[in-house]
Amino acid sequence: MDIKKNQILVITSVIDKTVDYIIKKFPQCHFFRFNVDEFSSYSVSVTNDGFSIERNGSLITSKTCLSIYFRKPQLEDLTSVLDVPYHDFVHKESYSVVEGIAEIFEGRVLTKPSIMRRANNKAFQAMLAKRVGFNLPQMSITNDVAVLANFIATTKSIVKPVAVGEVIHNNKIKEFVQTNMIDSSVSSESLKYSPVYLQHYQDKDYELRVTYVGDTEFTVRIDSDNYIDWRKPDTINTYSTYSLPENISAQCRNFMNIVGMQFGCFDFIVKDEQYYFLEMNANGQWGWLEFELQLDISLSIVEYLSGHSQTAIISSR
């Protein structure tokens, strides 16, 4: 049995290329990768003495675990194993254990699921953003058709999902729900069953993605040919490093401190030197920014998880 000390438990899935990258980049760190979409291939236990996870002769326990990196876990495909009516039950049972391990761990966790759920809630975000002093475009999360009609009548507006952002068909095919301009020709009758996030369209000079890892800040300017959402496919973007004003940085850090976050990605629109908060992702992707601009986001993450300084990590490569 291979039992290492000071292991970093990475909770994710097979297709997480960012974890592939970070494990390869820092071979001196003792990562234990827990692919939740391969849950049945692990032996997972939680007892009076803590947790243990074992696969193929490698073992991590509460005592050998230094920290946890809660990345992008996905659920196991049970199509050929169980009848469909049981899938939801099994997924909830297994994921409950995975979340419990992260929640109860007393060391560093980047980031506990309960914190991410709270921080990523759009209604909570909007209220907290106002509280810390961010400027926000006029918005409403609603299922009221009259409110939607008012948004359409007042000015150009956009609509985006409140939470999920994707629809899954037959457990496999995904339909992504993205940010779009409101189309007044589309029937709004079904709105009463599911609220949407409405927002007045804000013109922009450029956008910002601000990524925090602990006390370290990485700000990237994004110039895009898409005037609604730079993340859409076939969009041409140009990236450059950016110096964030101190007052905006202080507001971001206040936001994170209130929620108890050590990692977060903030999106802003900038127009005529005015900064407008759009959203915050408590588990946002960062690899593409590191590749585009040779940023040291991965090093900051490993520094936080290992508790070592950047100098110590680099010298041990």
C-alpha positions as CSV (number, residue, x, y, z in Angstrom):
1,M,0.0,0.0,0.0
2,D,1.4,3.4,-1.0
3,I,0.7,5.8,1.8
4,K,2.3,9.3,1.6
5,K,2.3,12.1,4.1
6,N,1.1,15.6,3.4
7,Q,-1.1,14.7,0.5
8,I,-3.3,17.1,-1.4
9,L,-6.7,15.5,-2.1
10,V,-8.1,16.7,-5.5
11,I,-11.8,16.1,-5.9
12,T,-12.6,16.3,-9.6
13,S,-13.4,14.2,-12.6
14,V,-11.6,12.4,-15.4
15,I,-12.0,15.1,-18.0
16,D,-10.6,17.9,-15.9
17,K,-7.6,19.0,-18.0
18,T,-6.7,21.7,-15.5
19,V,-6.0,19.1,-12.9
20,D,-3.9,17.1,-15.4
21,Y,-1.9,20.2,-16.0
22,I,-1.3,21.1,-12.3
23,I,-0.4,17.6,-11.3
24,K,2.1,17.4,-14.2
25,K,3.6,20.8,-13.4
26,F,4.2,20.1,-9.7
27,P,5.4,16.5,-9.5
28,Q,7.1,17.3,-6.1
29,C,3.6,17.6,-4.5
30,H,1.8,14.5,-3.3
31,F,-1.6,14.7,-5.1
32,F,-4.3,12.1,-4.6
33,R,-6.8,12.4,-7.4
34,F,-10.3,11.4,-6.6
35,N,-12.3,11.2,-9.9
36,V,-15.9,11.2,-8.6
37,D,-17.2,10.0,-12.0
38,E,-15.2,6.8,-11.3
39,F,-16.6,6.6,-7.7
40,S,-17.1,2.8,-7.9
41,S,-13.4,2.2,-8.6
42,Y,-12.4,3.7,-5.2
43,S,-12.9,2.3,-1.7
44,V,-14.4,5.2,0.2
45,S,-15.0,5.1,4.0
46,V,-16.0,7.6,6.7
47,T,-15.6,6.3,10.2
48,N,-15.2,7.5,13.8
49,D,-11.6,8.0,13.0
50,G,-12.1,10.1,9.8
51,F,-12.1,9.3,6.1
52,S,-10.1,7.1,3.9
53,I,-10.0,6.8,0.1
54,E,-8.1,4.0,-1.7
55,R,-7.6,2.9,-5.3
56,N,-5.0,0.7,-6.9
57,G,-2.8,0.5,-3.8
58,S,-2.8,4.2,-3.2
59,L,-4.4,5.5,0.0
60,I,-5.2,8.9,1.5
61,T,-6.7,9.3,5.0
62,S,-7.7,12.2,7.3
63,K,-4.3,11.9,8.9
64,T,-2.2,11.9,5.7
65,C,-4.3,14.7,4.0
66,L,-2.7,18.1,4.1
67,S,-5.4,20.0,2.1
68,I,-8.3,19.5,-0.3
69,Y,-8.8,21.0,-3.8
70,F,-12.5,20.8,-4.6
71,R,-12.4,21.2,-8.4
72,K,-15.0,19.9,-10.9
73,P,-16.5,16.6,-9.7
74,Q,-19.0,15.0,-12.0
75,L,-21.2,12.0,-11.3
76,E,-20.6,8.5,-12.5
77,D,-22.4,7.1,-15.6
78,L,-24.7,4.4,-14.3
79,T,-26.5,3.6,-17.5
80,S,-25.2,0.1,-17.9
81,V,-25.3,-0.6,-14.1
82,L,-28.6,0.4,-12.7
83,D,-32.1,1.1,-13.9
84,V,-32.7,4.9,-14.5
85,P,-35.1,5.4,-11.6
86,Y,-32.3,4.6,-9.2
87,H,-29.7,6.9,-10.7
88,D,-30.7,10.0,-8.8
89,F,-30.7,8.1,-5.5
90,V,-27.3,6.6,-6.0
91,H,-25.8,9.9,-7.2
92,K,-27.1,11.8,-4.2
93,E,-25.9,9.1,-1.8
94,S,-22.3,9.1,-3.2
95,Y,-22.1,12.9,-3.7
96,S,-23.3,13.4,-0.1
97,V,-20.2,11.4,1.1
98,V,-17.9,13.4,-1.2
99,E,-19.2,16.7,0.1
100,G,-19.1,15.5,3.7
101,I,-15.4,14.7,3.4
102,A,-14.7,18.2,2.1
103,E,-16.9,19.9,4.7
104,I,-15.6,18.2,7.8
105,F,-11.9,18.4,6.9
106,E,-10.2,20.7,9.4
107,G,-7.3,21.7,7.1
108,R,-7.3,24.0,4.1
109,V,-10.1,23.4,1.5
110,L,-10.2,25.3,-1.8
111,T,-13.2,25.6,-1.6
112,K,-15.9,23.9,0.6
113,P,-19.1,23.1,-1.3
114,S,-21.3,24.9,1.1
115,I,-19.3,28.1,0.6
116,M,-19.4,27.8,-3.2
117,R,-23.2,27.2,-3.1
118,R,-23.8,30.3,-1.1
119,A,-21.3,32.5,-3.1
120,N,-22.5,31.3,-6.5
121,N,-26.2,32.0,-5.7
122,K,-27.1,34.9,-8.1
123,A,-29.7,36.5,-5.7
124,F,-27.2,36.4,-2.9
125,Q,-24.4,37.8,-5.2
126,A,-26.6,40.7,-6.3
127,M,-27.4,41.7,-2.7
128,L,-23.8,41.3,-1.5
129,A,-22.4,43.1,-4.5
130,K,-24.5,46.1,-3.6
131,R,-23.5,45.8,0.1
132,V,-19.8,46.0,-0.7
133,G,-20.2,49.0,-3.0
134,F,-20.1,47.5,-6.5
135,N,-21.9,49.3,-9.3
136,L,-24.5,46.9,-10.9
137,P,-26.5,47.3,-14.1
138,Q,-30.2,47.5,-13.3
139,M,-31.3,43.8,-12.7
140,S,-34.2,41.6,-11.6
141,I,-34.4,37.9,-10.8
142,T,-38.1,37.2,-11.4
143,N,-40.9,35.0,-12.7
144,D,-43.2,38.0,-13.3
145,V,-44.1,38.5,-16.9
146,A,-44.9,42.1,-16.2
147,V,-41.4,42.8,-15.0
148,L,-40.0,41.2,-18.2
149,A,-42.3,43.4,-20.3
150,N,-41.1,46.5,-18.5
151,F,-37.4,45.6,-19.1
152,I,-38.2,45.1,-22.8
153,A,-40.0,48.5,-23.0
154,T,-37.4,50.5,-21.0
155,T,-34.1,49.7,-22.7
156,K,-32.1,47.0,-24.3
157,S,-31.8,44.1,-21.9
158,I,-30.2,40.7,-21.6
159,V,-31.5,37.4,-20.0
160,K,-29.3,34.8,-18.4
161,P,-29.8,31.7,-16.2
162,V,-30.1,32.0,-12.5
163,A,-28.3,28.8,-11.5
164,V,-27.7,25.8,-13.7
165,G,-27.1,27.1,-17.2
166,E,-27.5,23.7,-18.9
167,V,-30.2,21.2,-19.8
168,I,-29.3,17.5,-19.9
169,H,-31.2,15.2,-22.3
170,N,-31.1,11.4,-21.7
171,N,-28.3,11.8,-19.2
172,K,-25.8,12.7,-21.9
173,I,-26.7,15.5,-24.4
174,K,-26.2,18.9,-22.9
175,E,-28.1,22.0,-24.1
176,F,-26.3,25.1,-22.7
177,V,-28.3,28.1,-21.7
178,Q,-26.2,31.3,-22.2
179,T,-26.5,35.0,-21.8
180,N,-28.5,36.5,-24.7
181,M,-30.4,39.7,-25.6
182,I,-34.1,39.5,-24.8
183,D,-36.1,38.6,-27.8
184,S,-39.6,40.1,-27.5
185,S,-41.0,37.8,-30.1
186,V,-40.4,34.7,-27.9
187,S,-43.3,33.7,-25.7
188,S,-42.8,34.4,-22.0
189,E,-45.7,32.3,-20.7
190,S,-43.4,29.7,-19.2
191,L,-41.5,32.3,-17.2
192,K,-43.9,31.9,-14.2
193,Y,-42.5,28.3,-13.7
194,S,-38.9,29.2,-13.7
195,P,-37.4,32.6,-12.9
196,V,-34.7,34.3,-15.0
197,Y,-32.0,36.8,-14.4
198,L,-32.9,40.1,-16.3
199,Q,-30.4,42.8,-16.7
200,H,-30.2,46.1,-18.6
201,Y,-27.6,45.9,-21.3
202,Q,-24.5,47.8,-20.4
203,D,-22.3,49.0,-23.2
204,K,-18.6,48.4,-22.6
205,D,-15.1,49.5,-23.6
206,Y,-13.7,46.1,-22.3
207,E,-14.3,43.5,-19.7
208,L,-12.2,42.3,-16.7
209,R,-11.7,38.9,-15.2
210,V,-10.2,39.2,-11.7
211,T,-9.0,36.0,-10.1
212,Y,-8.1,35.7,-6.4
213,V,-6.1,32.9,-4.8
214,G,-5.8,33.7,-1.1
215,D,-4.2,37.2,-1.0
216,T,-2.9,37.1,-4.6
217,E,-4.7,38.9,-7.3
218,F,-4.6,38.3,-11.1
219,T,-6.5,40.8,-13.3
220,V,-6.9,40.3,-17.0
221,R,-8.4,42.7,-19.5
222,I,-10.5,41.1,-22.2
223,D,-11.2,42.9,-25.5
224,S,-13.8,40.9,-27.4
225,D,-15.7,41.1,-30.7
226,N,-18.8,39.8,-28.9
227,Y,-20.7,42.7,-27.3
228,I,-22.8,40.4,-25.1
229,D,-20.7,37.5,-23.8
230,W,-17.0,36.9,-24.5
231,R,-17.3,33.3,-23.4
232,K,-19.4,32.2,-26.4
233,P,-18.0,29.9,-29.0
234,D,-16.3,31.5,-32.1
235,T,-15.7,34.7,-30.2
236,I,-12.3,36.4,-30.9
237,N,-10.8,37.7,-27.7
238,T,-7.6,39.6,-26.9
239,Y,-6.1,39.3,-23.4
240,S,-3.7,41.6,-21.5
241,T,-2.7,42.1,-17.9
242,Y,-4.3,45.0,-16.0
243,S,-3.8,47.0,-12.8
244,L,-7.1,47.0,-10.9
245,P,-7.9,50.2,-9.0
246,E,-7.4,49.9,-5.2
247,N,-11.0,50.6,-4.4
248,I,-12.4,47.9,-6.7
249,S,-9.8,45.4,-5.3
250,A,-10.8,46.3,-1.7
251,Q,-14.5,45.7,-2.6
252,C,-13.6,42.3,-4.1
253,R,-11.6,41.3,-1.0
254,N,-14.4,42.4,1.2
255,F,-16.9,40.3,-0.8
256,M,-14.6,37.2,-0.4
257,N,-14.1,37.8,3.3
258,I,-17.8,38.0,4.0
259,V,-18.4,34.7,2.3
260,G,-15.3,33.0,3.6
261,M,-13.7,32.4,0.2
262,Q,-10.0,31.9,-0.6
263,F,-10.6,31.6,-4.4
264,G,-12.9,33.5,-6.7
265,C,-13.3,34.9,-10.2
266,F,-15.0,38.3,-10.6
267,D,-16.3,39.6,-13.9
268,F,-16.6,43.3,-14.6
269,I,-17.6,45.5,-17.5
270,V,-15.7,48.8,-17.8
271,K,-17.2,51.8,-19.6
272,D,-15.7,55.3,-19.4
273,E,-13.6,54.2,-16.4
274,Q,-16.8,53.1,-14.5
275,Y,-16.6,49.5,-13.2
276,Y,-19.8,47.4,-13.3
277,F,-20.0,44.1,-11.5
278,L,-21.5,41.2,-13.5
279,E,-20.9,38.1,-11.5
280,M,-18.5,36.0,-9.4
281,N,-17.7,32.4,-9.9
282,A,-16.4,30.7,-6.7
283,N,-14.9,27.8,-8.8
284,G,-14.1,29.5,-12.1
285,Q,-11.7,28.2,-14.7
286,W,-8.3,29.8,-14.7
287,G,-6.0,27.6,-16.9
288,W,-6.7,29.5,-20.1
289,L,-5.5,32.8,-18.5
290,E,-2.3,31.2,-17.3
291,F,-1.6,29.9,-20.8
292,E,-2.5,33.2,-22.5
293,L,-0.5,35.5,-20.3
294,Q,2.0,33.1,-18.5
295,L,0.4,34.0,-15.2
296,D,1.4,32.0,-12.0
297,I,-2.2,31.1,-10.9
298,S,-1.3,27.4,-10.6
299,L,1.7,28.3,-8.4
300,S,-0.4,30.4,-6.1
301,I,-3.0,27.6,-5.8
302,V,-0.3,25.0,-5.0
303,E,1.3,27.5,-2.5
304,Y,-2.0,27.9,-0.8
305,L,-2.8,24.1,-0.7
306,S,0.7,23.2,0.5
307,G,1.3,26.0,2.9
308,H,4.7,26.6,1.3
309,S,6.1,29.8,-0.2
310,Q,6.5,30.2,-3.9
311,T,10.3,30.2,-3.4
312,A,10.2,26.8,-1.6
313,I,8.0,25.2,-4.2
314,I,10.1,26.4,-7.2
315,S,13.3,25.3,-5.5
316,S,12.0,21.8,-4.9
317,R,11.1,21.2,-8.6
